[in-house]
Amino acid sequence: MRRSSKPLPKDPNKLAYEITRLSTEEQEEKPKDPQEAAQKTISEYLALIGKRGGLKGGPARAKKLSAKKRKEIAQKAAQIRWSKK
């Protein structure tokens, strides 16, 4: 939270409003150095690529599996799911 140069109001209602406004104010997170900013950008990019691959991979795998194999996998998953308590 940043400090303001002007003093807080004396009126209790205005004071409460000002404190609430300051405490809920969105603060921008600025990286301390350029390397940190670059690392954050790279991480966001890699997460996007990973998500894109995951969205493609599931349907491709399902298309590749035979109906018999899909049924076996589903039965195994159902057994595990319902055996837990």
VEXKEMI-376007 format. One line per 5 residues: number of its first residue (from 1); their letters; for each residue x, z negated, y of N, C-alpha, C, CB. Coordinates in nm, 4 decimals, padded with zeros to 6 digits, always signed. Atoms other than C-alpha are relative to their C-alpha. Glycine has a CB too. Layout:
REM VEXKEMI-376007
NUM> A> X Z Y X Z Y X Z Y X Z Y  ... $
***
This chain:
REM VEXKEMI-376007
1> MRRSS> +00.0850 +00.0000 -00.1168 +00.0000 +00.0000 +00.0000 +00.0893 +00.0000 +00.1227 -00.0966 -00.1216 +00.0001  -00.0802 -00.0061 -00.1209 +00.1356 +00.0895 +00.3390 -00.0533 -00.0980 +00.1028 +00.0017 +00.1420 +00.0571  +00.0409 +00.0909 -00.1069 +00.1278 -00.1462 +00.6310 -00.0322 +00.0826 +00.1231 +00.1109 -00.1056 +00.0308  +00.0347 -00.0708 -00.1222 -00.0447 -00.0323 +00.9424 +00.0612 -00.0729 +00.1181 -00.1535 +00.0123 +00.0160  -00.0600 +00.0603 -00.1179 +00.0964 -00.0924 +01.2868 -00.1039 -00.0779 +00.0813 +00.0654 +00.1077 +00.0869 $
6> KPLPK> +00.1020 +00.0720 -00.0766 -00.2366 -00.2111 +01.4272 -00.0440 -00.1247 -00.0771 -00.1221 +00.0919 +00.0296  +00.0405 +00.1242 +00.0666 -00.3547 -00.5670 +01.3526 -00.1385 +00.0134 -00.0623 +00.0015 -00.1168 +00.0993  +00.1309 -00.0001 +00.0649 -00.6496 -00.6373 +01.1270 -00.1036 -00.0643 +00.0925 +00.0059 -00.0750 -00.1359  +00.1031 +00.0538 -00.0885 -00.9834 -00.7124 +01.2983 -00.0284 -00.1483 -00.0281 -00.1284 +00.0811 -00.0148  +00.0330 +00.1422 +00.0117 -01.0948 -01.0723 +01.3609 -00.1378 -00.0210 -00.0638 +00.0043 -00.0665 +00.1379 $
11> DPNKL> +00.1347 +00.0113 +00.0547 -01.4601 -01.0104 +01.2638 +00.0065 +00.0039 -00.1536 -00.0914 +00.1141 +00.0545  -00.0097 +00.0044 +00.1472 -01.5040 -01.1100 +00.8935 -00.0545 +00.1245 -00.0701 -00.0736 -00.1206 -00.0512  +00.0566 -00.1192 +00.0626 -01.7234 -00.8099 +00.8119 +00.0917 +00.1208 +00.0160 -00.1368 +00.0305 +00.0594  -00.0918 -00.1113 -00.0237 -01.4859 -00.5613 +00.9717 +00.1292 -00.0200 -00.0793 +00.0311 +00.0136 +00.1509  -00.1196 +00.0308 +00.0767 -01.1937 -00.7375 +00.8056 -00.0198 +00.0344 -00.1480 +00.0365 -00.1480 +00.0160 $
16> AYEIT> +00.0309 -00.0296 +00.1401 -01.3601 -00.7125 +00.4631 -00.0041 +00.1513 -00.0228 -00.1349 -00.0642 -00.0408  +00.0064 -00.1454 +00.0116 -01.4316 -00.3441 +00.5221 +00.1402 +00.0606 -00.0007 -00.0828 +00.0593 +00.1148  -00.1352 -00.0550 -00.0129 -01.0727 -00.2739 +00.6257 +00.0842 -00.0294 -00.1237 +00.0687 -00.0567 +00.1245  -00.0744 +00.0361 +00.1210 -00.9258 -00.4604 +00.3273 -00.0451 +00.0853 -00.1175 -00.0182 -00.1494 -00.0326  +00.0535 -00.0831 +00.1083 -01.1553 -00.2735 +00.0879 +00.0473 +00.1441 +00.0137 -00.1536 -00.0051 -00.0011 $
21> RLSTE> -00.0427 -00.1380 -00.0237 -01.0694 +00.0589 +00.2486 +00.1479 +00.0176 -00.0348 -00.0254 +00.0398 +00.1470  -00.1435 -00.0102 +00.0284 -00.6970 -00.0073 +00.2256 +00.0309 -00.0137 -00.1487 +00.0758 -00.1061 +00.0776  -00.0298 +00.0228 +00.1418 -00.7105 -00.1299 -00.1338 -00.0508 +00.1118 -00.0900 -00.0601 -00.1311 -00.0445  +00.0542 -00.1078 +00.0830 -00.9149 +00.1639 -00.2633 +00.0469 +00.1373 +00.0449 -00.1508 -00.0044 +00.0013  -00.0495 -00.1255 -00.0523 -00.7363 +00.4323 -00.0657 +00.0912 +00.0675 -00.1025 +00.0744 -00.0225 +00.1324 $
26> EQEEK> -00.0838 -00.0758 +00.0925 -00.5824 +00.7060 -00.2808 +00.1391 +00.0146 +00.0599 -00.0620 +00.1394 -00.0307  -00.1372 -00.0139 -00.0468 -00.2073 +00.7087 -00.2553 +00.0662 +00.1155 -00.0724 +00.0794 -00.1305 -00.0214  -00.0728 -00.1112 +00.0613 +00.0052 +01.0141 -00.3151 +00.1262 -00.0545 -00.0643 +00.0344 +00.1104 +00.1049  -00.1226 +00.0394 +00.0680 +00.2782 +00.9652 -00.5683 +00.1038 +00.1071 +00.0262 -00.0229 -00.0206 -00.1531  -00.1066 -00.0941 -00.0290 +00.5892 +01.1302 -00.4359 +00.1193 -00.0357 -00.0875 +00.0381 -00.0017 +00.1515 $
31> PKDPQ> -00.1185 +00.0281 +00.0812 +00.8793 +01.1630 -00.6780 +00.1169 -00.0412 +00.0885 +00.0381 +00.1229 -00.0848  -00.1137 +00.0515 -00.0761 +01.1928 +00.9825 -00.5674 +00.1058 +00.1084 +00.0219 +00.0620 -00.1203 -00.0723  -00.1021 -00.1024 -00.0148 +01.4228 +01.2787 -00.6298 -00.0503 +00.1327 -00.0586 +00.1317 -00.0441 -00.0690  +00.0453 -00.1321 +00.0464 +01.3893 +01.6547 -00.6985 +00.0046 +00.0165 -00.1519 +00.0841 +00.1074 +00.0636  -00.0108 -00.0114 +00.1450 +01.5002 +01.6186 -01.0604 -00.1238 -00.0597 -00.0672 +00.1280 -00.0700 -00.0504 $
36> EAAQK> +00.1203 +00.0636 +00.0543 +01.2057 +01.3850 -01.1274 -00.1213 +00.0921 +00.0157 -00.0261 -00.1353 +00.0701  +00.1098 -00.0940 -00.0237 +00.9666 +01.6386 -00.9731 +00.0072 +00.1167 -00.0976 +00.0033 +00.0519 +00.1450  -00.0181 -00.1121 +00.0927 +01.1125 +01.9178 -01.1867 -00.0380 -00.0424 -00.1417 +00.1464 +00.0511 +00.0036  +00.0311 +00.0505 +00.1339 +01.0809 +01.7038 -01.5006 -00.1509 -00.0094 -00.0195 +00.0655 -00.1379 -00.0229  +00.1450 +00.0126 +00.0079 +00.7134 +01.6352 -01.4247 -00.0640 +00.1386 -00.0146 -00.0552 -00.0727 +00.1251 $
41> TISEY> +00.0524 -00.1363 +00.0068 +00.6458 +02.0070 -01.3702 +00.0234 +00.0597 -00.1388 +00.0653 +00.0885 +00.1080  -00.0330 -00.0515 +00.1328 +00.8201 +02.0974 -01.6960 -00.0899 -00.0632 -00.1054 +00.1481 -00.0264 -00.0333  +00.0849 +00.0692 +00.0966 +00.6225 +01.8346 -01.8873 -00.1423 +00.0535 +00.0038 +00.0002 -00.1501 +00.0270  +00.1357 -00.0552 -00.0127 +00.2934 +01.9649 -01.7501 -00.0086 +00.1391 -00.0620 -00.0421 +00.0058 +00.1479  -00.0023 -00.1351 +00.0543 +00.3895 +02.3213 -01.8443 +00.0044 -00.0025 -00.1532 +00.1203 +00.0775 +00.0554 $
46> LALIG> -00.0107 +00.0078 +00.1457 +00.4890 +02.2266 -02.1991 -00.1285 -00.0529 -00.0626 +00.1176 -00.0889 -00.0398  +00.1278 +00.0501 +00.0502 +00.1663 +02.0296 -02.2442 -00.1041 +00.1117 -00.0027 -00.0499 -00.1174 +00.0865  +00.0933 -00.1125 -00.0061 -00.0301 +02.3371 -02.1387 +00.0251 +00.0985 -00.1135 +00.0112 +00.0714 +00.1349  -00.0345 -00.0923 +00.1091 +00.1547 +02.5585 -02.3851 -00.0404 -00.0592 -00.1351 +00.1518 +00.0316 +00.0011  +00.0361 +00.0653 +00.1253 +00.1050 +02.3055 -02.6656 -00.1490 +00.0016 -00.0239 +00.0498 -00.1417 -00.0012 $
51> KRGGL> +00.1455 -00.0016 +00.0125 -00.2652 +02.2848 -02.5955 -00.0491 +00.1395 -00.0362 -00.0659 -00.0474 +00.1302  +00.0393 -00.1379 +00.0273 -00.2959 +02.6620 -02.5959 +00.0264 +00.0364 -00.1460 +00.0750 +00.0964 +00.0930  -00.0329 -00.0273 +00.1391 -00.1218 +02.6835 -02.9329 -00.0935 -00.0717 -00.0952 +00.1426 -00.0398 -00.0286  +00.0921 +00.0763 +00.0835 -00.3450 +02.4132 -03.0776 -00.1379 +00.0629 -00.0048 -00.0104 -00.1419 +00.0503  +00.1311 -00.0650 -00.0039 -00.6562 +02.5970 -02.9659 -00.0025 +00.1254 -00.0859 -00.0378 +00.0348 +00.1437 $
56> KGGPA> -00.0080 -00.1210 +00.0818 -00.5369 +02.9107 -03.1433 +00.0201 -00.0347 -00.1473 +00.1141 +00.0901 +00.0489  -00.0419 +00.0313 +00.1361 -00.3991 +02.7400 -03.4535 -00.1125 -00.0400 -00.0934 +00.0993 -00.1082 +00.0035  +00.1097 +00.0470 +00.0849 -00.7156 +02.5728 -03.5837 -00.0844 +00.1135 -00.0559 -00.0880 -00.0940 +00.0777  +00.0790 -00.1123 +00.0507 -00.9330 +02.8857 -03.6054 +00.0806 +00.0950 -00.0885 -00.0585 +00.0771 +00.1155  -00.0831 -00.0891 +00.0812 -00.6420 +03.0911 -03.7413 +00.0201 -00.0583 -00.1396 +00.1365 +00.0241 +00.0679 $
61> RAKKL> -00.0195 +00.0652 +00.1303 -00.5806 +02.8355 -04.0174 -00.1305 +00.0055 -00.0814 +00.0465 -00.1483 +00.0188  +00.1283 -00.0043 +00.0700 -00.9515 +02.8210 -04.1029 -00.0285 +00.1407 -00.0533 -00.1134 -00.0455 +00.0935  +00.0225 -00.1373 +00.0430 -00.9649 +03.1985 -04.1240 +00.0878 +00.0343 -00.1209 +00.0280 +00.0974 +00.1157  -00.0951 -00.0293 +00.1067 -00.6620 +03.2046 -04.3539 -00.0385 -00.0693 -00.1310 +00.1402 -00.0426 +00.0421  +00.0345 +00.0747 +00.1209 -00.7975 +02.9413 -04.5980 -00.1166 +00.0629 -00.0740 -00.0331 -00.1438 +00.0347 $
66> SAKKR> +00.1127 -00.0489 +00.0791 -01.0228 +03.0404 -04.8828 -00.1132 -00.1036 +00.0074 +00.0430 +00.0269 -00.1492  +00.1154 +00.0899 -00.0039 -01.3701 +02.8891 -04.9107 +00.0220 -00.1189 -00.0938 -00.1292 +00.0759 -00.0386  -00.0247 +00.1062 +00.0976 -01.2635 +02.6894 -05.2178 +00.0957 -00.1052 +00.0575 +00.0578 +00.0593 -00.1305  -00.0993 +00.0921 -00.0557 -00.9621 +02.5388 -05.0410 -00.0604 -00.0805 +00.1158 +00.1251 +00.0778 +00.0481  +00.0661 +00.0706 -00.1098 -01.1690 +02.4540 -04.7295 -00.0921 -00.1089 -00.0533 -00.0793 +00.0983 +00.0872 $
71> KEIAQ> +00.0913 +00.0971 +00.0597 -01.4225 +02.2776 -04.9517 +00.0778 -00.1198 -00.0536 -00.0827 +00.0651 -00.1127  -00.0827 +00.1098 +00.0517 -01.1478 +02.0736 -05.1215 +00.0485 -00.0906 +00.1139 +00.1209 +00.0561 -00.0782  -00.0483 +00.0774 -00.1147 -01.0057 +01.9675 -04.7852 -00.1130 -00.0831 +00.0600 +00.0601 +00.0935 +00.1070  +00.1146 +00.0711 -00.0574 -01.3519 +01.8722 -04.6545 -00.0429 -00.1162 -00.0884 -00.1175 +00.0958 +00.0205  +00.0378 +00.1085 +00.0917 -01.4321 +01.6676 -04.9671 +00.0995 -00.1146 +00.0064 -00.0098 +00.0522 -00.1437 $
76> KAAQI> -00.1039 +00.1032 -00.0089 -01.1016 +01.4843 -04.9464 -00.0154 -00.0798 +00.1299 +00.1413 +00.0639 -00.0076  +00.0173 +00.0668 -00.1289 -01.1599 +01.4069 -04.5764 -00.1235 -00.0906 -00.0018 -00.0120 +00.1041 +00.1132  +00.1222 +00.0807 +00.0070 -01.5137 +01.2831 -04.6466 +00.0219 -00.1248 -00.0842 -00.1158 +00.0824 -00.0576  -00.0289 +00.1171 +00.0833 -01.3923 +01.0536 -04.9257 +00.0791 -00.1033 +00.0776 +00.0767 +00.0408 -00.1260  -00.0823 +00.0929 -00.0778 -01.1282 +00.9011 -04.7007 -00.0830 -00.0622 +00.1124 +00.1244 +00.0725 +00.0582 $
81> RWSKK> +00.0797 +00.0485 -00.1128 -01.3702 +00.8709 -04.4081 -00.0994 -00.1066 -00.0440 -00.0740 +00.1158 +00.0666  +00.1050 +00.0921 +00.0431 -01.6416 +00.6944 -04.6077 +00.0540 -00.1172 -00.0833 -00.1040 +00.0755 -00.0801  -00.0550 +00.1117 +00.0782 -01.4078 +00.4737 -04.8140 +00.0463 -00.1151 +00.0907 +00.1178 +00.0490 -00.0867  -00.0438 +00.1044 -00.0944 -01.2899 +00.2843 -04.5018 -00.1174 -00.0859 +00.0449 +00.0684 +00.0632 +00.1226  +00.1049 +00.0880 -00.0532 -01.4830 -00.0144 -04.3744 +00.0492 -00.0697 +00.1214 -00.0455 -00.1018 -00.1033 $
***
